[in-house]
């Protein structure tokens, strides 16, 4: 009898531990993203991202994968056409704006889930069941990667970082090592942009010494 009680306690303990892992840490963020996709709640979905980091890392993916873009960037640096970092910042800001608009629209209509459910490429992990079943690998105390496999058997990796008390999605990659680099990158392009100081209030106008003409 005592042996059965001990076994039951162990089983309950393991169940509670598993439940705690599913409701905290990186998996909690992925579960909340999955719920937001199911509920078609764009705002809740976007709140699981650090969009500055995500857009910065998507620009890295684009530049590494697109030979033409890399070649154009090299030409710009070679001939001194503008400032290379300024162009990177502009591109990252454009991507942030584009992703924000796209996610807001496609989550709200359900298009994003439909697209990722049937996608035949490994860059569309936004499918609720896949996010809930993601395989998490923590890298230290504040970085993690998640292996996400969709119903179409397409696998990609998400990068997550702990910001304060919450884990946020900071990148997406085809390979684990790239996701790990994104997860451990503490200075992505946009987040390193210095904040502009607020403009100083205008000085009050001094009264004029010239007497004004009286109006009739």
Number of C-alpha atoms within 10 A of each C-alpha: 6 7 8 9 10 11 12 12 12 12 12 12 12 12 12 12 11 11 11 12 13 17 14 13 21 27 22 19 24 28 22 19 26 22 18 21 24 17 14 21 17 20 13 18 23 19 15 21 19 18 23 21 27 26 27 25 28 20 21 17 16 12 16 12 11 11 11 11 13 14 12 11 16 13 12 15 14 9 8 10 11 10 10 14 11 10 14 18 17 13 16 23 19 14 20 21 14 13 17 15 11 13 17 19 15 17 24 19 15 16 15 21 21 14 15 22 21 15 17 14 14 20 16 24 28 22 23 21 17 23 24 19 17 22 15 18 15 18 14 8 8 18 24 26 31 25 22 24 22 24 14 13 15 20 21 21 27 28 30 34 28 17 11 8 8 14 23 28 27 29 28 28 25 18 14 18 12 18 25 24 16 30 27 19 16 13 12 18 21 21 14 12 11 7 7 6 6 6 6 6 6 6 6 6 6 6 6 7 6 6 6 7 6 5 4 3
